[in-house]
Amino acid sequence: MLISRWFFSSILVVTLAGCQSVYYGAMEKAGVHKRDIMIDRVESAQESQTDAKEQFESALEQYQSIVTIEDQDLVERYEKLNDEYEDSKAAAEEVSERINSVEDVSEALFDEWEDEIDLYSNANLKRQSEAKLRQTKKQYEKLINAMRSAEARMDPVLQVFQDQVLFLKHNLNARAIDSLQGELGNVNTEVAGLIREMEKSIAESEAFISSLKND
């Protein structure tokens, strides 16, 4: 059973890699190069992070209103908070998918670049291309590290929201609201940390896109 799972997992990886290779080849023939695809995917990742940042801020605002505004129906409070949690989870998943797509095209782009460097006959041009590749890789590492750092901060925040949603669901009474109010400081801290990381990542995305477009 273990061997079978490993076998099918390996086949899936190879198939997906082959599909991507075919896709990049088709786009190349259409005049769209991997560099263009990378810019597009970094922009998409940046947009998804901006959307996620706004969604987590919205979830925090909803949480704050639930624990501070009185005379709200408890079931309605739960439903609002649960909706925000589900929307936040979906936004986080979208961010991860977009980051993965950036990593995929970056690997293809850098592999192609390295292969093409070997084709140079002019030593000076080859050195310039190698230097540019190193610089781009360095900028990319800053970008992907910032993206992954922000991504890593999303799960703890989602866990906090999930705990509060479940607790409210299982305890639809005033005591539950008191408990949520006691956790407000922790929720504020977690979301604030996430927002900071998101903003750093968004800024790195902007810098990386600018560097590629201005080359």
C-alpha positions as CSV (number, residue, x, y, z in Angstrom):
1,M,0.0,0.0,0.0
2,L,2.8,2.4,0.9
3,I,4.6,1.6,-2.3
4,S,1.5,2.2,-4.3
5,R,0.9,5.6,-2.7
6,W,4.5,6.6,-3.4
7,F,4.2,5.4,-7.0
8,F,1.0,7.3,-7.7
9,S,2.3,10.4,-5.9
10,S,5.4,10.3,-8.1
11,I,3.3,9.9,-11.3
12,L,1.2,12.9,-10.3
13,V,4.3,15.0,-9.7
14,V,5.8,14.0,-13.0
15,T,2.5,14.6,-14.8
16,L,2.0,18.0,-13.3
17,A,5.6,18.9,-14.2
18,G,5.1,17.7,-17.7
19,C,1.9,19.8,-18.0
20,Q,3.7,22.9,-16.9
21,S,6.5,22.2,-19.4
22,V,4.0,21.9,-22.2
23,Y,2.2,25.1,-21.0
24,Y,5.4,27.1,-20.9
25,G,6.4,25.7,-24.4
26,A,3.0,26.7,-25.8
27,M,3.2,30.2,-24.3
28,E,6.8,30.6,-25.6
29,K,5.5,29.9,-29.2
30,A,2.8,32.5,-28.6
31,G,5.5,35.0,-27.8
32,V,4.9,35.0,-24.0
33,H,8.1,34.2,-22.3
34,K,8.7,32.8,-18.8
35,R,9.8,36.2,-17.6
36,D,6.4,37.6,-18.6
37,I,4.6,34.8,-16.9
38,M,6.7,35.3,-13.8
39,I,5.8,39.0,-13.6
40,D,2.1,38.1,-14.1
41,R,2.2,35.5,-11.4
42,V,4.0,37.8,-8.9
43,E,1.4,40.5,-9.6
44,S,-1.4,37.9,-9.0
45,A,0.3,36.8,-5.7
46,Q,0.6,40.4,-4.7
47,E,-3.1,41.0,-5.4
48,S,-4.1,37.8,-3.4
49,Q,-2.0,39.0,-0.4
50,T,-3.6,42.4,-0.6
51,D,-7.1,40.8,-0.6
52,A,-6.1,38.4,2.2
53,K,-4.8,41.4,4.3
54,E,-8.1,43.2,3.9
55,Q,-10.0,40.1,4.7
56,F,-8.1,39.4,7.9
57,E,-8.6,43.0,8.9
58,S,-12.4,42.6,8.2
59,A,-12.4,39.5,10.4
60,L,-10.7,41.3,13.2
61,E,-13.2,44.2,13.0
62,Q,-16.1,41.7,13.1
63,Y,-14.6,40.0,16.1
64,Q,-14.1,43.3,17.9
65,S,-17.8,44.3,17.2
66,I,-19.0,40.9,18.5
67,V,-17.3,41.2,21.8
68,T,-17.9,45.0,22.4
69,I,-21.4,45.8,21.0
70,E,-24.1,44.6,23.3
71,D,-27.7,43.6,22.4
72,Q,-26.7,41.3,19.5
73,D,-28.4,38.0,18.9
74,L,-25.9,35.3,19.8
75,V,-26.6,33.0,16.9
76,E,-26.2,36.0,14.6
77,R,-22.9,36.8,16.2
78,Y,-21.7,33.3,15.6
79,E,-22.8,33.3,12.0
80,K,-21.0,36.6,11.3
81,L,-17.8,35.4,12.9
82,N,-18.0,32.0,11.1
83,D,-18.5,33.7,7.8
84,E,-15.4,35.9,8.3
85,Y,-13.4,32.8,9.4
86,E,-14.4,30.9,6.2
87,D,-13.6,33.9,4.0
88,S,-10.2,34.3,5.7
89,K,-9.5,30.6,5.2
90,A,-10.4,30.8,1.5
91,A,-8.2,33.9,1.1
92,A,-5.3,32.1,2.8
93,E,-5.6,29.2,0.4
94,E,-5.6,31.5,-2.5
95,V,-2.4,33.1,-1.3
96,S,-0.7,29.7,-1.0
97,E,-1.8,28.7,-4.5
98,R,-0.4,31.9,-6.0
99,I,2.9,31.6,-4.2
100,N,3.3,28.0,-5.4
101,S,2.7,29.2,-9.0
102,V,5.4,31.8,-8.6
103,E,7.8,29.2,-7.3
104,D,7.0,26.9,-10.3
105,V,7.7,29.5,-13.0
106,S,10.8,30.8,-11.2
107,E,12.3,27.3,-11.2
108,A,11.6,27.0,-15.0
109,L,12.9,30.5,-15.7
110,F,16.2,30.1,-13.8
111,D,16.8,26.6,-15.2
112,E,16.3,28.0,-18.7
113,W,18.6,31.0,-18.0
114,E,21.4,28.7,-16.7
115,D,21.2,26.5,-19.7
116,E,21.3,29.4,-22.1
117,I,24.3,30.9,-20.4
118,D,26.3,27.9,-21.5
119,L,25.5,28.8,-25.1
120,Y,27.4,32.1,-25.1
121,S,30.6,32.3,-27.1
122,N,31.3,35.9,-26.0
123,A,33.0,35.7,-22.6
124,N,32.1,39.3,-21.6
125,L,28.4,38.9,-22.5
126,K,28.4,35.5,-20.6
127,R,29.8,37.2,-17.5
128,Q,27.2,39.9,-17.7
129,S,24.4,37.4,-18.0
130,E,25.7,35.4,-15.1
131,A,25.9,38.5,-12.9
132,K,22.3,39.4,-13.9
133,L,21.1,35.9,-13.0
134,R,22.8,36.0,-9.6
135,Q,21.2,39.4,-8.9
136,T,17.8,38.3,-10.0
137,K,18.0,35.1,-7.9
138,K,19.0,37.2,-4.9
139,Q,16.1,39.5,-5.4
140,Y,13.8,36.5,-5.9
141,E,15.0,34.9,-2.7
142,K,14.1,38.0,-0.7
143,L,10.7,38.0,-2.4
144,I,9.8,34.3,-1.8
145,N,11.1,34.4,1.8
146,A,8.8,37.4,2.5
147,M,5.9,35.6,0.8
148,R,6.4,32.4,2.7
149,S,6.9,34.3,6.0
150,A,3.6,36.1,5.6
151,E,2.0,32.8,4.6
152,A,3.3,31.1,7.7
153,R,1.7,33.8,9.9
154,M,-1.8,33.1,8.4
155,D,-2.3,29.6,9.9
156,P,-1.9,30.7,13.6
157,V,-4.4,33.5,13.0
158,L,-6.8,31.1,11.4
159,Q,-6.4,28.7,14.3
160,V,-7.2,31.5,16.8
161,F,-10.3,32.5,14.8
162,Q,-11.4,28.9,14.5
163,D,-11.1,28.4,18.2
164,Q,-13.2,31.4,18.9
165,V,-15.8,30.4,16.3
166,L,-16.1,26.9,17.7
167,F,-16.3,28.1,21.3
168,L,-19.0,30.5,20.4
169,K,-20.9,27.8,18.5
170,H,-20.7,25.5,21.5
171,N,-21.5,28.1,24.1
172,L,-24.2,30.5,22.8
173,N,-24.4,32.5,26.0
174,A,-23.1,35.6,27.7
175,R,-20.2,33.7,29.3
176,A,-18.9,32.8,25.8
177,I,-18.8,36.5,24.8
178,D,-16.9,37.2,28.0
179,S,-14.4,34.5,27.1
180,L,-14.0,35.9,23.6
181,Q,-13.5,39.4,25.0
182,G,-10.7,38.1,27.2
183,E,-9.0,36.7,24.0
184,L,-9.3,40.0,22.1
185,G,-5.8,41.2,23.0
186,N,-4.3,37.9,21.7
187,V,-6.3,38.2,18.5
188,N,-5.3,41.8,18.0
189,T,-1.6,40.8,18.4
190,E,-1.8,37.9,16.0
191,V,-3.6,39.8,13.3
192,A,-1.2,42.8,13.7
193,G,1.8,40.5,13.2
194,L,0.2,39.0,10.1
195,I,-0.6,42.4,8.6
196,R,3.0,43.5,9.1
197,E,4.3,40.5,7.3
198,M,1.8,40.9,4.6
199,E,2.8,44.5,4.0
200,K,6.5,43.5,3.8
201,S,5.7,40.8,1.3
202,I,3.6,43.1,-0.8
203,A,6.4,45.7,-0.8
204,E,8.9,43.0,-1.9
205,S,6.6,42.0,-4.7
206,E,6.4,45.6,-5.9
207,A,10.2,45.9,-5.8
208,F,10.7,42.6,-7.7
209,I,8.2,43.4,-10.4
210,S,9.8,46.8,-10.8
211,S,13.2,45.3,-11.2
212,L,12.1,42.9,-13.9
213,K,10.1,45.4,-15.8
214,N,13.0,48.0,-15.8
215,D,15.7,45.6,-17.0
